[in-house]
């Protein structure tokens, strides 16, 4: 089973971002019912927190990968220097 299926109802970042954009458009239109506005603002807050968490997790993963690549490149450079001597 894929990770997406295991996590249940969590949207993808793209889906959450798209929904946030739609909520913003709805609010900016000024034609939204007050009762609906409250629900939309609450949903937007939830989506925003989700997107921030997803971005932070992605940033952490990218930093880890780039650090590993840099360490690997340094190791390869050091080995090449030793072989040249």
Gaussian input, Z-matrix of N, CA and C with variables (Angstrom, degrees):
# hf/3-21g

backbone

0 1
 N
 C     1     B1
 C     2     B2     1     A1
 N     3     B3     2     A2     1     D1
 C     4     B4     3     A3     2     D2
 C     5     B5     4     A4     3     D3
 N     6     B6     5     A5     4     D4
 C     7     B7     6     A6     5     D5
 C     8     B8     7     A7     6     D6
 N     9     B9     8     A8     7     D7
 C    10    B10     9     A9     8     D8
 C    11    B11    10    A10     9     D9
 N    12    B12    11    A11    10    D10
 C    13    B13    12    A12    11    D11
 C    14    B14    13    A13    12    D12
 N    15    B15    14    A14    13    D13
 C    16    B16    15    A15    14    D14
 C    17    B17    16    A16    15    D15
 N    18    B18    17    A17    16    D16
 C    19    B19    18    A18    17    D17
 C    20    B20    19    A19    18    D18
 N    21    B21    20    A20    19    D19
 C    22    B22    21    A21    20    D20
 C    23    B23    22    A22    21    D21
 N    24    B24    23    A23    22    D22
 C    25    B25    24    A24    23    D23
 C    26    B26    25    A25    24    D24
 N    27    B27    26    A26    25    D25
 C    28    B28    27    A27    26    D26
 C    29    B29    28    A28    27    D27
 N    30    B30    29    A29    28    D28
 C    31    B31    30    A30    29    D29
 C    32    B32    31    A31    30    D30
 N    33    B33    32    A32    31    D31
 C    34    B34    33    A33    32    D32
 C    35    B35    34    A34    33    D33
 N    36    B36    35    A35    34    D34
 C    37    B37    36    A36    35    D35
 C    38    B38    37    A37    36    D36
 N    39    B39    38    A38    37    D37
 C    40    B40    39    A39    38    D38
 C    41    B41    40    A40    39    D39
 N    42    B42    41    A41    40    D40
 C    43    B43    42    A42    41    D41
 C    44    B44    43    A43    42    D42
 N    45    B45    44    A44    43    D43
 C    46    B46    45    A45    44    D44
 C    47    B47    46    A46    45    D45
 N    48    B48    47    A47    46    D46
 C    49    B49    48    A48    47    D47
 C    50    B50    49    A49    48    D48
 N    51    B51    50    A50    49    D49
 C    52    B52    51    A51    50    D50
 C    53    B53    52    A52    51    D51
 N    54    B54    53    A53    52    D52
 C    55    B55    54    A54    53    D53
 C    56    B56    55    A55    54    D54
 N    57    B57    56    A56    55    D55
 C    58    B58    57    A57    56    D56
 C    59    B59    58    A58    57    D57
 N    60    B60    59    A59    58    D58
 C    61    B61    60    A60    59    D59
 C    62    B62    61    A61    60    D60
 N    63    B63    62    A62    61    D61
 C    64    B64    63    A63    62    D62
 C    65    B65    64    A64    63    D63
 N    66    B66    65    A65    64    D64
 C    67    B67    66    A66    65    D65
 C    68    B68    67    A67    66    D66
 N    69    B69    68    A68    67    D67
 C    70    B70    69    A69    68    D68
 C    71    B71    70    A70    69    D69
 N    72    B72    71    A71    70    D70
 C    73    B73    72    A72    71    D71
 C    74    B74    73    A73    72    D72
 N    75    B75    74    A74    73    D73
 C    76    B76    75    A75    74    D74
 C    77    B77    76    A76    75    D75
 N    78    B78    77    A77    76    D76
 C    79    B79    78    A78    77    D77
 C    80    B80    79    A79    78    D78
 N    81    B81    80    A80    79    D79
 C    82    B82    81    A81    80    D80
 C    83    B83    82    A82    81    D81
 N    84    B84    83    A83    82    D82
 C    85    B85    84    A84    83    D83
 C    86    B86    85    A85    84    D84
 N    87    B87    86    A86    85    D85
 C    88    B88    87    A87    86    D86
 C    89    B89    88    A88    87    D87
 N    90    B90    89    A89    88    D88
 C    91    B91    90    A90    89    D89
 C    92    B92    91    A91    90    D90
 N    93    B93    92    A92    91    D91
 C    94    B94    93    A93    92    D92
 C    95    B95    94    A94    93    D93
 N    96    B96    95    A95    94    D94
 C    97    B97    96    A96    95    D95
 C    98    B98    97    A97    96    D96
 N    99    B99    98    A98    97    D97
 C   100   B100    99    A99    98    D98
 C   101   B101   100   A100    99    D99
 N   102   B102   101   A101   100   D100
 C   103   B103   102   A102   101   D101
 C   104   B104   103   A103   102   D102
 N   105   B105   104   A104   103   D103
 C   106   B106   105   A105   104   D104
 C   107   B107   106   A106   105   D105
 N   108   B108   107   A107   106   D106
 C   109   B109   108   A108   107   D107
 C   110   B110   109   A109   108   D108
 N   111   B111   110   A110   109   D109
 C   112   B112   111   A111   110   D110
 C   113   B113   112   A112   111   D111
 N   114   B114   113   A113   112   D112
 C   115   B115   114   A114   113   D113
 C   116   B116   115   A115   114   D114
 N   117   B117   116   A116   115   D115
 C   118   B118   117   A117   116   D116
 C   119   B119   118   A118   117   D117
 N   120   B120   119   A119   118   D118
 C   121   B121   120   A120   119   D119
 C   122   B122   121   A121   120   D120
 N   123   B123   122   A122   121   D121
 C   124   B124   123   A123   122   D122
 C   125   B125   124   A124   123   D123
 N   126   B126   125   A125   124   D124
 C   127   B127   126   A126   125   D125
 C   128   B128   127   A127   126   D126
 N   129   B129   128   A128   127   D127
 C   130   B130   129   A129   128   D128
 C   131   B131   130   A130   129   D129
 N   132   B132   131   A131   130   D130
 C   133   B133   132   A132   131   D131
 C   134   B134   133   A133   132   D132
 N   135   B135   134   A134   133   D133
 C   136   B136   135   A135   134   D134
 C   137   B137   136   A136   135   D135
 N   138   B138   137   A137   136   D136
 C   139   B139   138   A138   137   D137
 C   140   B140   139   A139   138   D138
 N   141   B141   140   A140   139   D139
 C   142   B142   141   A141   140   D140
 C   143   B143   142   A142   141   D141
 N   144   B144   143   A143   142   D142
 C   145   B145   144   A144   143   D143
 C   146   B146   145   A145   144   D144
 N   147   B147   146   A146   145   D145
 C   148   B148   147   A147   146   D146
 C   149   B149   148   A148   147   D147
 N   150   B150   149   A149   148   D148
 C   151   B151   150   A150   149   D149
 C   152   B152   151   A151   150   D150
 N   153   B153   152   A152   151   D151
 C   154   B154   153   A153   152   D152
 C   155   B155   154   A154   153   D153
 N   156   B156   155   A155   154   D154
 C   157   B157   156   A156   155   D155
 C   158   B158   157   A157   156   D156
 N   159   B159   158   A158   157   D157
 C   160   B160   159   A159   158   D158
 C   161   B161   160   A160   159   D159
 N   162   B162   161   A161   160   D160
 C   163   B163   162   A162   161   D161
 C   164   B164   163   A163   162   D162
 N   165   B165   164   A164   163   D163
 C   166   B166   165   A165   164   D164
 C   167   B167   166   A166   165   D165
 N   168   B168   167   A167   166   D166
 C   169   B169   168   A168   167   D167
 C   170   B170   169   A169   168   D168
 N   171   B171   170   A170   169   D169
 C   172   B172   171   A171   170   D170
 C   173   B173   172   A172   171   D171
 N   174   B174   173   A173   172   D172
 C   175   B175   174   A174   173   D173
 C   176   B176   175   A175   174   D174
 N   177   B177   176   A176   175   D175
 C   178   B178   177   A177   176   D176
 C   179   B179   178   A178   177   D177
 N   180   B180   179   A179   178   D178
 C   181   B181   180   A180   179   D179
 C   182   B182   181   A181   180   D180
 N   183   B183   182   A182   181   D181
 C   184   B184   183   A183   182   D182
 C   185   B185   184   A184   183   D183
 N   186   B186   185   A185   184   D184
 C   187   B187   186   A186   185   D185
 C   188   B188   187   A187   186   D186
 N   189   B189   188   A188   187   D187
 C   190   B190   189   A189   188   D188
 C   191   B191   190   A190   189   D189
 N   192   B192   191   A191   190   D190
 C   193   B193   192   A192   191   D191
 C   194   B194   193   A193   192   D192
 N   195   B195   194   A194   193   D193
 C   196   B196   195   A195   194   D194
 C   197   B197   196   A196   195   D195
 N   198   B198   197   A197   196   D196
 C   199   B199   198   A198   197   D197
 C   200   B200   199   A199   198   D198
 N   201   B201   200   A200   199   D199
 C   202   B202   201   A201   200   D200
 C   203   B203   202   A202   201   D201
 N   204   B204   203   A203   202   D202
 C   205   B205   204   A204   203   D203
 C   206   B206   205   A205   204   D204
 N   207   B207   206   A206   205   D205
 C   208   B208   207   A207   206   D206
 C   209   B209   208   A208   207   D207
 N   210   B210   209   A209   208   D208
 C   211   B211   210   A210   209   D209
 C   212   B212   211   A211   210   D210
 N   213   B213   212   A212   211   D211
 C   214   B214   213   A213   212   D212
 C   215   B215   214   A214   213   D213
 N   216   B216   215   A215   214   D214
 C   217   B217   216   A216   215   D215
 C   218   B218   217   A217   216   D216
 N   219   B219   218   A218   217   D217
 C   220   B220   219   A219   218   D218
 C   221   B221   220   A220   219   D219
 N   222   B222   221   A221   220   D220
 C   223   B223   222   A222   221   D221
 C   224   B224   223   A223   222   D222
 N   225   B225   224   A224   223   D223
 C   226   B226   225   A225   224   D224
 C   227   B227   226   A226   225   D225
 N   228   B228   227   A227   226   D226
 C   229   B229   228   A228   227   D227
 C   230   B230   229   A229   228   D228
 N   231   B231   230   A230   229   D229
 C   232   B232   231   A231   230   D230
 C   233   B233   232   A232   231   D231
 N   234   B234   233   A233   232   D232
 C   235   B235   234   A234   233   D233
 C   236   B236   235   A235   234   D234
 N   237   B237   236   A236   235   D235
 C   238   B238   237   A237   236   D236
 C   239   B239   238   A238   237   D237
 N   240   B240   239   A239   238   D238
 C   241   B241   240   A240   239   D239
 C   242   B242   241   A241   240   D240
 N   243   B243   242   A242   241   D241
 C   244   B244   243   A243   242   D242
 C   245   B245   244   A244   243   D243
 N   246   B246   245   A245   244   D244
 C   247   B247   246   A246   245   D245
 C   248   B248   247   A247   246   D246
 N   249   B249   248   A248   247   D247
 C   250   B250   249   A249   248   D248
 C   251   B251   250   A250   249   D249
 N   252   B252   251   A251   250   D250
 C   253   B253   252   A252   251   D251
 C   254   B254   253   A253   252   D252

   B1=1.4476
   B2=1.5295
   B3=1.3086
   B4=1.4609
   B5=1.5233
   B6=1.3472
   B7=1.4654
   B8=1.5178
   B9=1.3386
   B10=1.4595
   B11=1.5230
   B12=1.3303
   B13=1.4626
   B14=1.5243
   B15=1.3334
   B16=1.4566
   B17=1.5166
   B18=1.3262
   B19=1.4557
   B20=1.5151
   B21=1.3032
   B22=1.4531
   B23=1.5009
   B24=1.3350
   B25=1.4581
   B26=1.5225
   B27=1.3273
   B28=1.4599
   B29=1.5233
   B30=1.3364
   B31=1.4699
   B32=1.5239
   B33=1.3031
   B34=1.4539
   B35=1.5238
   B36=1.3163
   B37=1.4676
   B38=1.5234
   B39=1.3105
   B40=1.4666
   B41=1.5245
   B42=1.3181
   B43=1.4662
   B44=1.5279
   B45=1.3325
   B46=1.4674
   B47=1.5249
   B48=1.3153
   B49=1.4563
   B50=1.5321
   B51=1.3193
   B52=1.4612
   B53=1.5167
   B54=1.3282
   B55=1.4651
   B56=1.5248
   B57=1.3199
   B58=1.4684
   B59=1.5237
   B60=1.3140
   B61=1.4664
   B62=1.5280
   B63=1.3226
   B64=1.4599
   B65=1.5328
   B66=1.3206
   B67=1.4675
   B68=1.5202
   B69=1.3165
   B70=1.4598
   B71=1.5286
   B72=1.3166
   B73=1.4670
   B74=1.5242
   B75=1.3336
   B76=1.4633
   B77=1.5292
   B78=1.3412
   B79=1.4614
   B80=1.5251
   B81=1.3313
   B82=1.4623
   B83=1.5269
   B84=1.3211
   B85=1.4644
   B86=1.5242
   B87=1.3439
   B88=1.4522
   B89=1.5129
   B90=1.3064
   B91=1.4611
   B92=1.5217
   B93=1.3139
   B94=1.4545
   B95=1.5273
   B96=1.3152
   B97=1.4621
   B98=1.5292
   B99=1.3030
   B100=1.4595
   B101=1.5283
   B102=1.3258
   B103=1.4714
   B104=1.5287
   B105=1.2911
   B106=1.4673
   B107=1.5296
   B108=1.3196
   B109=1.4635
   B110=1.5227
   B111=1.3090
   B112=1.4614
   B113=1.5267
   B114=1.3224
   B115=1.4683
   B116=1.5187
   B117=1.3268
   B118=1.4655
   B119=1.5317
   B120=1.3212
   B121=1.4614
   B122=1.5279
   B123=1.3173
   B124=1.4720
   B125=1.5267
   B126=1.3295
   B127=1.4699
   B128=1.5259
   B129=1.3225
   B130=1.4617
   B131=1.5254
   B132=1.3274
   B133=1.4637
   B134=1.5279
   B135=1.3304
   B136=1.4612
   B137=1.5286
   B138=1.3190
   B139=1.4678
   B140=1.5238
   B141=1.3215
   B142=1.4592
   B143=1.5257
   B144=1.3129
   B145=1.4699
   B146=1.5263
   B147=1.3291
   B148=1.4661
   B149=1.5302
   B150=1.3368
   B151=1.4671
   B152=1.5250
   B153=1.3145
   B154=1.4706
   B155=1.5216
   B156=1.3274
   B157=1.4662
   B158=1.5238
   B159=1.3298
   B160=1.4597
   B161=1.5330
   B162=1.3257
   B163=1.4602
   B164=1.5319
   B165=1.3227
   B166=1.4621
   B167=1.5258
   B168=1.3251
   B169=1.4611
   B170=1.5257
   B171=1.3171
   B172=1.4598
   B173=1.5197
   B174=1.3286
   B175=1.4599
   B176=1.5275
   B177=1.3297
   B178=1.4642
   B179=1.5254
   B180=1.3192
   B181=1.4619
   B182=1.5270
   B183=1.3235
   B184=1.4705
   B185=1.5260
   B186=1.3248
   B187=1.4632
   B188=1.5207
   B189=1.3262
   B190=1.4643
   B191=1.5252
   B192=1.3104
   B193=1.4667
   B194=1.5243
   B195=1.3270
   B196=1.4606
   B197=1.5286
   B198=1.3214
   B199=1.4681
   B200=1.5227
   B201=1.3351
   B202=1.4666
   B203=1.5253
   B204=1.3153
   B205=1.4663
   B206=1.5226
   B207=1.3263
   B208=1.4606
   B209=1.5231
   B210=1.3177
   B211=1.4603
   B212=1.5184
   B213=1.3151
   B214=1.4619
   B215=1.5261
   B216=1.3230
   B217=1.4609
   B218=1.5267
   B219=1.3353
   B220=1.4655
   B221=1.5230
   B222=1.3128
   B223=1.4580
   B224=1.5234
   B225=1.3209
   B226=1.4643
   B227=1.5193
   B228=1.3342
   B229=1.4687
   B230=1.5254
   B231=1.3289
   B232=1.4577
   B233=1.5233
   B234=1.3150
   B235=1.4692
   B236=1.5238
   B237=1.3045
   B238=1.4644
   B239=1.5309
   B240=1.3317
   B241=1.4601
   B242=1.5228
   B243=1.3250
   B244=1.4614
   B245=1.5200
   B246=1.3145
   B247=1.4565
   B248=1.5159
   B249=1.3210
   B250=1.4570
   B251=1.5241
   B252=1.3315
   B253=1.4676
   B254=1.4689
   A1=108.57
   A2=118.48
   A3=122.40
   A4=110.76
   A5=115.33
   A6=120.47
   A7=111.15
   A8=116.92
   A9=120.91
   A10=110.31
   A11=117.61
   A12=121.42
   A13=110.85
   A14=117.64
   A15=121.32
   A16=112.28
   A17=118.01
   A18=121.82
   A19=112.50
   A20=118.30
   A21=120.32
   A22=113.97
   A23=115.70
   A24=121.42
   A25=114.38
   A26=118.95
   A27=120.15
   A28=109.89
   A29=115.88
   A30=118.96
   A31=109.95
   A32=116.58
   A33=119.55
   A34=107.27
   A35=116.48
   A36=119.64
   A37=109.63
   A38=116.33
   A39=121.66
   A40=111.18
   A41=116.68
   A42=120.59
   A43=110.94
   A44=116.49
   A45=120.64
   A46=110.57
   A47=116.24
   A48=120.86
   A49=110.84
   A50=116.34
   A51=120.82
   A52=112.25
   A53=115.74
   A54=119.52
   A55=110.74
   A56=117.15
   A57=120.37
   A58=110.60
   A59=116.82
   A60=121.30
   A61=110.63
   A62=117.01
   A63=120.88
   A64=111.18
   A65=116.10
   A66=120.12
   A67=109.67
   A68=117.09
   A69=120.79
   A70=111.31
   A71=116.44
   A72=120.10
   A73=111.35
   A74=116.32
   A75=120.84
   A76=110.97
   A77=115.97
   A78=120.28
   A79=110.36
   A80=116.58
   A81=120.38
   A82=112.81
   A83=116.69
   A84=119.72
   A85=111.58
   A86=116.31
   A87=120.85
   A88=113.68
   A89=117.55
   A90=121.06
   A91=112.00
   A92=116.63
   A93=120.48
   A94=109.51
   A95=116.23
   A96=122.81
   A97=109.48
   A98=117.15
   A99=122.28
   A100=112.19
   A101=117.28
   A102=120.23
   A103=110.82
   A104=116.41
   A105=121.41
   A106=109.87
   A107=116.33
   A108=121.07
   A109=111.18
   A110=116.84
   A111=121.07
   A112=110.50
   A113=116.38
   A114=120.52
   A115=111.58
   A116=116.21
   A117=120.61
   A118=111.09
   A119=116.86
   A120=120.20
   A121=110.17
   A122=117.14
   A123=120.78
   A124=110.62
   A125=116.78
   A126=120.84
   A127=110.11
   A128=116.94
   A129=120.60
   A130=110.97
   A131=117.13
   A132=121.00
   A133=110.73
   A134=116.72
   A135=121.38
   A136=110.83
   A137=116.30
   A138=120.98
   A139=111.36
   A140=116.11
   A141=120.36
   A142=110.75
   A143=117.54
   A144=121.36
   A145=110.05
   A146=116.78
   A147=121.34
   A148=110.44
   A149=116.64
   A150=120.88
   A151=111.32
   A152=116.77
   A153=120.26
   A154=110.84
   A155=116.83
   A156=120.78
   A157=110.35
   A158=116.00
   A159=121.09
   A160=110.57
   A161=116.79
   A162=120.95
   A163=111.42
   A164=116.77
   A165=120.70
   A166=110.97
   A167=116.96
   A168=120.94
   A169=110.65
   A170=116.33
   A171=120.33
   A172=110.46
   A173=116.90
   A174=120.65
   A175=110.99
   A176=116.29
   A177=121.06
   A178=110.81
   A179=116.82
   A180=120.60
   A181=111.60
   A182=116.48
   A183=120.45
   A184=110.26
   A185=117.67
   A186=120.78
   A187=110.98
   A188=116.61
   A189=120.62
   A190=110.17
   A191=117.21
   A192=121.11
   A193=110.65
   A194=117.41
   A195=119.46
   A196=111.08
   A197=118.19
   A198=121.09
   A199=110.28
   A200=116.17
   A201=119.86
   A202=111.16
   A203=117.00
   A204=120.83
   A205=110.98
   A206=116.75
   A207=120.77
   A208=110.22
   A209=117.40
   A210=121.40
   A211=110.53
   A212=116.30
   A213=121.16
   A214=110.64
   A215=117.09
   A216=121.30
   A217=110.39
   A218=116.99
   A219=120.51
   A220=110.78
   A221=116.18
   A222=121.08
   A223=110.44
   A224=116.50
   A225=120.58
   A226=110.67
   A227=117.32
   A228=121.21
   A229=110.78
   A230=116.53
   A231=120.90
   A232=110.26
   A233=116.96
   A234=121.15
   A235=110.53
   A236=117.08
   A237=121.25
   A238=109.79
   A239=116.87
   A240=120.90
   A241=110.22
   A242=116.93
   A243=120.75
   A244=110.87
   A245=118.20
   A246=121.81
   A247=111.51
   A248=118.50
   A249=122.24
   A250=111.26
   A251=116.66
   A252=120.67
   A253=111.35
   D1=137.72
   D2=-178.01
   D3=-75.05
   D4=161.20
   D5=178.59
   D6=-60.58
   D7=-36.61
   D8=-178.26
   D9=-61.56
   D10=-39.86
   D11=179.81
   D12=-70.80
   D13=-37.12
   D14=-178.44
   D15=-67.10
   D16=-32.50
   D17=-175.64
   D18=-79.75
   D19=-7.54
   D20=175.09
   D21=80.76
   D22=-121.10
   D23=-171.78
   D24=-89.84
   D25=4.76
   D26=179.47
   D27=-61.95
   D28=127.64
   D29=177.05
   D30=-76.70
   D31=167.20
   D32=170.57
   D33=-76.19
   D34=167.28
   D35=177.44
   D36=-59.95
   D37=-42.28
   D38=-179.11
   D39=-62.14
   D40=-42.87
   D41=178.59
   D42=-64.67
   D43=-44.56
   D44=-179.83
   D45=-64.08
   D46=-42.37
   D47=179.18
   D48=-63.82
   D49=-42.36
   D50=177.65
   D51=-63.13
   D52=-40.84
   D53=178.57
   D54=-66.88
   D55=-39.14
   D56=176.34
   D57=-61.23
   D58=-42.19
   D59=178.58
   D60=-61.77
   D61=-41.32
   D62=179.17
   D63=-65.80
   D64=-41.51
   D65=177.90
   D66=-61.87
   D67=-43.91
   D68=178.49
   D69=-59.58
   D70=-44.28
   D71=178.06
   D72=-62.21
   D73=-41.64
   D74=178.72
   D75=-61.13
   D76=-44.41
   D77=-179.00
   D78=-67.17
   D79=-43.98
   D80=-178.28
   D81=-66.13
   D82=-23.82
   D83=-179.72
   D84=-66.34
   D85=-26.09
   D86=179.46
   D87=75.63
   D88=3.86
   D89=-177.55
   D90=-106.41
   D91=26.22
   D92=-176.24
   D93=-100.58
   D94=137.75
   D95=178.61
   D96=-65.80
   D97=143.18
   D98=-177.46
   D99=-58.20
   D100=-41.11
   D101=179.21
   D102=-65.00
   D103=-38.03
   D104=178.77
   D105=-71.55
   D106=-35.61
   D107=-180.00
   D108=-57.44
   D109=-45.01
   D110=179.47
   D111=-58.63
   D112=-47.34
   D113=178.60
   D114=-61.31
   D115=-41.52
   D116=-178.18
   D117=-67.12
   D118=-40.12
   D119=178.87
   D120=-65.72
   D121=-41.32
   D122=176.93
   D123=-62.72
   D124=-43.24
   D125=178.63
   D126=-64.34
   D127=-41.11
   D128=178.97
   D129=-61.74
   D130=-40.84
   D131=178.60
   D132=-62.48
   D133=-41.74
   D134=177.84
   D135=-63.77
   D136=-45.93
   D137=-179.83
   D138=-64.72
   D139=-39.92
   D140=179.56
   D141=-63.66
   D142=-43.42
   D143=177.36
   D144=-61.84
   D145=-41.92
   D146=178.40
   D147=-61.41
   D148=-46.54
   D149=-179.02
   D150=-63.64
   D151=-41.44
   D152=178.54
   D153=-62.89
   D154=-41.99
   D155=178.88
   D156=-64.02
   D157=-42.81
   D158=-179.71
   D159=-63.74
   D160=-42.34
   D161=178.15
   D162=-64.27
   D163=-42.62
   D164=179.30
   D165=-63.67
   D166=-42.22
   D167=178.81
   D168=-64.69
   D169=-40.68
   D170=179.14
   D171=-66.11
   D172=-42.50
   D173=178.54
   D174=-59.84
   D175=-42.85
   D176=178.66
   D177=-61.60
   D178=-44.62
   D179=179.71
   D180=-64.30
   D181=-42.60
   D182=-179.88
   D183=-64.18
   D184=-43.01
   D185=178.18
   D186=-61.51
   D187=-41.24
   D188=179.66
   D189=-64.32
   D190=-45.30
   D191=-178.92
   D192=-64.66
   D193=-45.28
   D194=-179.30
   D195=-66.22
   D196=-35.06
   D197=176.29
   D198=-65.09
   D199=-41.74
   D200=177.99
   D201=-64.93
   D202=-39.93
   D203=178.00
   D204=-65.34
   D205=-41.63
   D206=179.09
   D207=-64.20
   D208=-42.91
   D209=178.91
   D210=-64.27
   D211=-39.79
   D212=178.77
   D213=-65.46
   D214=-41.22
   D215=179.28
   D216=-66.36
   D217=-41.65
   D218=177.79
   D219=-62.71
   D220=-40.76
   D221=178.90
   D222=-64.13
   D223=-43.11
   D224=178.92
   D225=-65.36
   D226=-39.88
   D227=177.86
   D228=-63.86
   D229=-43.16
   D230=179.77
   D231=-63.82
   D232=-40.77
   D233=179.14
   D234=-66.16
   D235=-40.14
   D236=179.61
   D237=-65.81
   D238=-38.77
   D239=178.79
   D240=-65.61
   D241=-41.88
   D242=178.49
   D243=-63.41
   D244=-39.08
   D245=-179.13
   D246=-70.64
   D247=-25.87
   D248=179.59
   D249=-76.10
   D250=-23.69
   D251=-176.55
   D252=-81.15

